[in-house]
Amino acid sequence: MIFALTGLIENFSCLKRWIVVKYETMNSSFSRFLAVLAWASVQVVCSQTSAADLGLFSDQGDVGTVRQAGDAHFDVDRDAYVVSGSGANMWFTNDAFHFVWKKVSGNLKLSAAIRFLDTQGVDHRKVCLIVRQSLDPDSGYVDAAQHGNGLTSLQFRESKGANTGEVQVGTTAPFRLAIEKRGDYVTLSVAAAGETLHPTGAAFRLPMQDPYYVGLAVCSHDDNAATTAELSHVQLTSLPSVSGPPTDGGSTLEVVPIGSKDRRVVYYTDEHLEAPNWTRDGKNFIFNKRGRLYELPVTGGEPELIDTGFANRCNNDHGLSPDGMQLAISDQSQGDHQSLIYVLPLAGGTPRRITTTGPSYWHGWSPDGSTLAFCGERNGEFDVYTIPVSGGEERRLTTAPGLDDGPDYSPDGAFIYFNSVRSGLMQIWRMKPDGSQQEQVTSDDKNNWFAHPSPDGKWIVFLSYGKEVTGHPGNQDVELRLMPAAGGRMEVLAKLFGGQGTINVPSWSPDSKEVAFVSYRPAYDVVAGKK
């Protein structure tokens, strides 16, 4: 009877569960022997049919511990996969989900139109396009995840057993998702119905050892329930090999909360932009692009040009007065095109020149509004200087051989933080506003740049390069790091492709809870004719 049912019941997973129940209720050894044979035969039939039923993919199964077994099938006529899965989560250090996969090597692009087939369930249930190093529940991975509430993000676990992070994108419940792995980076693209795929700006570096897994994943975010999603018109494309290190392929203005560290994309453009400031009222960002300054709502949208008059070669050293009414800029449009510091109304207007000598690069404004701090090159040496906002004599504060740069005031005005190479590697230092009591703040095996105290005075955020990197170039793998102003353990807020332009100037939110920065979309040259 059991073997007869094998040919009558199409749902093999249901049949297997039925056999298990029968086995547990059978009393005779012979009956149990028949049940074991039936189980084995169903397993063989399932293994022979699953590959044929999975289209582009070769196998499926549950990853991690789940209470309800998942399932998937491919509808050829509709060109659609229907995948159901349970599992408590795909987050923290371990995952539990149903996975339809294929083992691959090299670079690739995976895309699909996605929709949930159930209308109820946990908001954070998710369907994902995923690249994963192994089938272990704590494996490193990157995925494009769409949640039940529409939240869309690039999620990642950097190494086996590490905590999961994410970059949330601004598009809610897009019609189509795509992940693209080129070199060591994975990026996320989306499209509305009828649109072509376009980059979101979300990217993460995760070197994969060949071969690795690629496929479709569903997690219910509720171990006591399953959720079902449809992924249609799935395309899995092999991409050419890449040559050389990546370069800047687009700019992403992001925000990272210092608590959760869940990054959020505010704005993406194919153009090059740099150095966000957060306005004092918390409503807008200011950044430079193509020599001009722009203002952008923190909620996203389109940037608006700030009228800076003749100053049309502004660089990435700009920022706001303590009252938020004035803007300091560093511009190279006049005379011999050396960078000079100017001040103008935030609303726009004609810049008023502050420094008489160049190059001078603005970095900080004293809390009482009276003084600007800047980096200036004089006689071949880059040092930290201050100058009255009203104009007048500049004052040199550092005299150590080598580069001193990036001065920014603590919110109580007690210190100026800066970076200096005097100890060998670039490290964070601080001093009194008159240049006295210079002391080293960081001391590790990285090159640390551009320290910015939080408005509440509790934290210091700064940019870290590898010890092998000289200067602060762009197109580097860098870290945005955080440490208590009183001293203590450093922690990583974000790892990203960036460097020059990422966080040159103050970019804290007024409430000290978030930091704005710019990352860059990695772009590679390809090796012609080579997969």
N, C-alpha and C positions, 0 to 999 in steps of 0.2 A: 504493500500500500504506500509506503514511504517513497519507494522508487517511482511509482506511478505518478505521484504528486509532482515529482521533479519535472516531468514533461508538461504538467498542466499549469503550474504556477509560474508566472513570469517574474515576479519580484523575488529574486533569490535571497535578498537579505531577510525578507519576511519568512521565507522557507527555512532559512538557517535558524532563526529564532524559534520557529515552530518545532524543529527537530530537537533543539535544546530542551524545550519544555517536555516533549515526549520522552526524551532520554531520562529526565529527572523523575518521571512518573512510572517508567517501566520497571517491572520487578524481575523478569527473567534475564539471565546473562545473554541468551540468544537474541532477545529483543533489543537489548542494549548494543549487541554486536551489529545488528542491522542498522541501528541508528547511527553508529559510528561510520559504517560504510556509506550511509546516505549523506552524512556530513562531508565525507571525503569526496563523494561524487559531485556534490553541489559546489564544493570549493574548486574542483577541476573545471566545471562548467563556467563558474564565475570568472576564473582566471582566463579562460579561453574567450569569453565574451566581453570582458571589461575593456580590454585594449581596443577591440573593434568598436565599442560603444562610446569611446572617449575622444573621437576625432583627432585633434592635434596632439593629444596627450596620451601617455602610455599607461598610467596607473592612477589609483586613488586610494585614500585611506584616511583614518583619523590620526592626527598628530597630538600627542599629549594624552591626558586622561579626560575622557568624556563619558557621560552617563548614557547618552543616546547616540548610537552609531549613526554616522552620516552616510549620505549616498549621493550619487551623481549619475546623470545619463546625458547623452548627446542626441538631440533631435535633428536629424539630417535635413528633413524637409524645411524646418524653421531656422536652421543654422544657429541653434541655441543650446547652451548647456543649462540644465536645471540642477542646482547643487543645494543640498540641505546639510546643515551642520549644527551641532550644539557646542558645548564648551564654555567654560567660565569666562575666558578672556583671551585676547592676544595682546599682552601688555606685561609690564614689570619684567621678571626674569624668565617666565615660562609661558607657553602658549597651549591652547586647547582648541582645535578646530578641525574641519574636514578639508582635505587638500586633494585637488586633482592636478597631477604633475607630469613633468617630463624632465629628464636629466639632459643638460646641455653644456656647451662650452662656448667661450667667446662672448661677443657683444650681441645684443638683441633688443627688440622692441616688442612688447606685448600690449595689445589694446582690446577693449571690449565695450559694448553698450551694456549698462547695468541697471537692473531694477529689482526691488524686493517683491516677492510674490505674496508675502503675508503682510497684512495691514496692522497687525498688532505685534508687540514685542518690545524689548528693551531699546531705548533710544540709541544706545551704543553698540547694538548688534552691527556686524559689519560684513561686507563682501569686499574681497581684496584681489588685486593682481600682485603677485609676489615673486621675488627672487630670494632664494634661501640656500644657505650653505649645506644643510643636512635636514633630515627628518627628526632630529632630536627636538624635544619641546623647548629647549633653551638655546637653539641655534641662532647664529647671526642671520639677519635678514633685512631687506628693505621691501616695503609694499606700498601700493597706492590703495588706500582704504576709503570706502564710502560707507558711512554709518547710517543707521535707521533714521536718524533725525536730519540727514542731509549733510552733516559735517564731512568734509573731504580733506584728507591729509596724506602726507608722505610719512610713514612710520618706519622706525628702524631700531635694530639692536646691533650695536657696533661690534660686539664680540660675544662668544658663547657665554651665557650666564649673566650678561650685563643687563642693566635696566633699559627699557624701551623709551625712546624719545619720539618726537614728531615735529613736523612743520605743517601747520594748518594753512590751507589756502583760502582765498576769498570767495571761491565759487561754491555754492551750495547745491548738492544733488545734481551734478552735471550728467548729461545724457551718456557721455562716453569718457572713459579713463584710459590712460596709457602710461606705462613705465618704460623707460629706455635706459639700458645699461651700456655705457661706453667707457672703456678703460675702467677706472676704479669708482666712477660716479654713477649714481642712479638718479634720474630726474622724473618729474611728474608733469604730464600734460592732460588737458581736459577739453571737452567740446560740448556745447549745447546741441540740441537736435538741429540738424541741417548745417552745422558749422564744421569746419575742419579743426583738427586738434591744434592747440596752441600751448606754449609753455606756461606754467603757473609761477615759475621762479623757484619752486621747491627742489632742492637737490641735497644729496648726502653722499659722502665718500665711504664706501665699504668694499675693500678689495675682496674678491671672490676667488677661491681656488677652483680651477676646472677639474672635474665637472661639478656643476651645482644644479639646483632644482629651480624650475620656473613653473608657475601655474596659477590656478584659481583657488581661492580660499573663502570659506564661510564660517563665521563664528556667531553663535546666538547671544553671547555675553550673559547667558543664563544656563547653568549646567542642567537644570531641570526641564529645559525646553529646547526645541530645535527651531531654526529659521531657514527659510528657503529663498533663494535668489535665482534670477535668470541672467545669464551672461551670453549675449548674442553677438553674432558677427565678430567672433574672436579672431584676431590676427596675431600670429607669432612669426616675426621676421628676423632672420639673421642679419646682423650689420657688419660692415667691414672692420678690420682691425684698425687701431688708431696708432698714430705716430707722434712721439714727442709729448711734452707736458701740455696740459690744457691751457687755454687762454680765455679771456673774458668774452662770453657769448650773450650777455644780457645782465641787467642789474635788478636786484630784488631788495626792496626796502622791507625789513622785517622788524618785529618786536618780540622780545623774549621777557616773560615775567621771571623775576629772580627766585620766586617760590617754586612754581611748577616746572619751569624751564621748557614749557611747551611753546615752541616758536610759532609765530603767526605772520603770514605774508600780508602786507598792506598794499603793496604796489609793485608791479613788474613791468619792465620795459626792455626792449632790445637795445636801447641807447645806454650810454655810460653815465651813471649818476654817482654822487659821492656824499659822504659826511652829513648825516641827518642831525639837525637840532630839533628839540622838542620845545614848542612855544610855552611861555610861562603859564598860560591859561589852560594848557593841556589839550588844545583843540587841533593844532596843526603841526606838521613837520616842515622844516626848511632844509633844502639840499641844493647842491650845485650840479649843473649839467651844461656842457658846452659853453662854459665861461659865464653863465648867468645863474641867478638864484631863483628858486621856485618854492611855492608854498602848496602843501597838500594836506587835506583833512586827514586826521588820524583814522577815520572810518573808511578811507580809500576814496576813489574817484579820480579826477584828472587834475594834475598840478597847474597852478596859475603862476605866471611870470611876475616876479617882483621888480619894480622899476628901480634900477640902480644907476640910472643916468648914463654917464660916459663909461662906467665900469663894466665892460663887457668881456673881460678876461679874468673873472673871479675864479680863484682856486678853492680848495677844500678847507680852508681855514677861515671860518666864519662863525658867528654866534650872537647871542642876545644879551642885552643889558639886564641887570637884576630886576628892573621894573617891567621888562618885556616890551618896551616902547622903541628901543633903538637896536640897530643891527651893526655889528662890526664885520667888515669884509677885508679880504686880502686880494688885491687886484693888480694885474700886470699889464694894463692897457696903455699906461702913460709913459712918456719919456723913453728911457732905455729899456723899458719892459721888465724892470725888476719889481718883485712883489712889494707893494706898499699897503699900509693899513689905513682904512677909512671908516668913518661912522656915518650912518644915515638913518632916517626914520624907518621903522619896520614897514610902515604903510607905503614906503617908496619915496624917492626924491634924489636930490643931488648929493653925492658923497662929500664929506668933509675930511680932508687929509689930516692924518695924525702923525705918522712917522715921516721924517725928512730923508732918511737913509734906507736903502734897500740892499739886499732883500730882507723883508720883515714879514713874518707870518703870525697872525693873531692866534691866540689859543685860550685866553682866559680874561674874565672881567671881575674885578674885586667886588665883594658883596655890598660895599657902600657906594658902588657905582662910579668911583672917582678914578680908577686906574685900570689900564689894560696890561696884560702880560703877554709876551710874544717871544718867538724865537727869531733871532737875527744873525745874519752872517756879517761879521766885521773883521777885515784883515785875514780872511781865510778860516776863521773860527766861528762855529755856530754856538751861540750861548743864549741864556735866558735873560731877557730885559723886561723892564716895566717902563711905562710912560703915562703921564696924566691924560685922561680923556679929553681935557681942554686943550691938549697940546703942550709942548715944552721939551725939556731935556729928557732923553732916555737914560735909564739907569741900568748898568750891567750888574747882574746878580751872580752869575757863575763864571769861573775863570779856569776850571780844570781843562787840560788838553782833551781834545775829542769832542764829540757831539753832545750837547745838552739841548733838549727839545721838549715840546708839548706841555708848557706850564698851564696849570689850572688851579684855581683857588679852592680851598675847603670852604664850606658854606658859612662858617663863623669867621672867616678871614684870617685864621691863625696860621695857616700854612699855604705854601704853593707847592703842589706836587708836580714833578717833572720826570723825564727819563734821561738817563745819562749812561754813556759807554765807558766811563772812567774806571770801572772795576773789571773791565774785560768784555763781558757781554753787556748788552743793553739792559738796564735794570731801572726799577722805579725808585725815585728818591723824593725827599721833601725838604723844605727849608722854610724859615720865617720869611715874611714878605719883604724884609730888607736884605735877604740873601744870607743871613746868619744861620747857624745851627743846621748845616746841611747833613742829612742822614739818609742811609740806604734803607728802603722799605722792603724790597724783594731781593732774594738771592737764591737763584736756582739755575738750571741748565737751559733756560729758554731766553730769547730776546724779548723783553717786555717793553711795550710802547703805550703812550697816550693814556695816562691814568686820569680818571674822572671821578671825583668824590660825588656821592649821592646828595641830593638836596637836604636830606635829614641828617647828613654827616655820619651815617653808620657804615657805609660801604665804599669801596673803591672798585671800579670796573676798569679793565685795561685789555690790550691786545697782545697776544703772545705768538711769536714766530719760533721756528726751530732754531737751535743754536748755530746751525750751518748757514743761516740766512743773514746777509749783510744789508743794513738799511731797513727801510719799510716798503719794499716793492709790492706791486699787485700780483695777482695770479699765483697765490700761495695757499697752501693748507695751513690755516691759522686757527687759534682758539680765542674766544672771548671769555675772559676769566674774571672772577669776583673774589674779593677778600674783605674781611672786616677792617674798617678804618683803624680800629684799636689793635690790629694784628691778629693773626690766627690762620687757620687752614684756608688755602685757596681752593676754589672749585670752578669747574668748567661750566659756563652758561651755554655755550654753543661752539661746535666745530663746524668750520665752513671754508669755502673757497673764497678768498678775499685778500685783505692786506691794506694797501694804500686805498683810502676812500671808505674803509669799513667803519671806522670810529675815530677819526682824527680829532673831533671836537666834542664838547659836552652834548650828550644825547639821552640823559635821564628823563623819565616822566616826572612831572612836578611832585607826585606823591611818593617817589622813590621806589615804586614797585616794579617798574619795567625799564628796559633799555632798548633804544632803537639802534639799528645798524644796517649796513648794506652788505649783502653777499652777492656773489657773481656766478652766473650760470656757466659751468665749465664747457668749453667747446674744443674739439679735437680736430687735428688734421687726420685724414684717413689714409691707409695704405692701399693704393689702387690695386684692385684685382685680388686682394687678399682678405679672406674671411677669418 
